[in-house]
Amino acid sequence: MRTTETTVVNRMLSIKEAQAYLGLSHNTARAFCEKANAIVRIGGRVLVDRFSLDNALDKQKEEESNK
């Protein structure tokens, strides 16, 4: 019998997961996520859109390289 494993990469991250993803402290990660408009509230949960976060990081990287 053949089995396949599927790995799912979540688009939405918790603040704690975003903190680990960014390698920043909780407060700094949350502030960056808010500045990037990556915060999404679903029900009672506060989540971070990883795509928006990646776009904000790419934009910041471009701005830094243009200095």
N, C-alpha and C positions, 0 to 999 in steps of 0.2 A: 504494500500500500504506500502510496506517495502522499506526503503531506507538504504543505507550503506554509511558511510563516509570513505574516504581514506585519510590518512595522508601521504604526500610525504616528505621525508627527503632528501634534496638536497645533492648530493655528492660534488658539486662545491660551494664554498663560495666566497663572495666578501672579499676584505681585511678587510672591516669594520665588516663583519660577523665573519671572522676568529679572529679578535681582540676581539670581544665579547666572542667567543667560548673559546679562550685561557685566557681571563681575563687580557690581556696585553695592553700596550699603542700601538698606531698605529705603531710607528717606531720599537718598540721591536717585535711586532707581525709580521711585514713585514720581519724583519731580520731573525726571527726564521723560517718563511715560506720559505725564500730563502735558508737558510742553510739546510732545510729539503728537498729541491728540490720539493716543493709542489706547486710552482707557475706555472700556465698554462696560456698562452695568447691565447685567442680565439677572432679573429677579433680585435677589439680595446679594448676588456675587459681583465683585469688582474684578474684571479680567483685563488683560492686555492683549491687543491684537498684534501678533508677532510680525505680520506683514507691514503694518504701520510703523512698528518699531524699527524694522530693517530699513524701510524707506528713510526714516529720520536719521538713522546712522549713516546711510549712504550720502544723504544731503549734507550732514555735518562733516563727513570726510571730504566731500567736494569743496566745501567752504574753507576747510583747513588747508587744502592743497592749493587753493587760489590766493592765499595770503602771501 
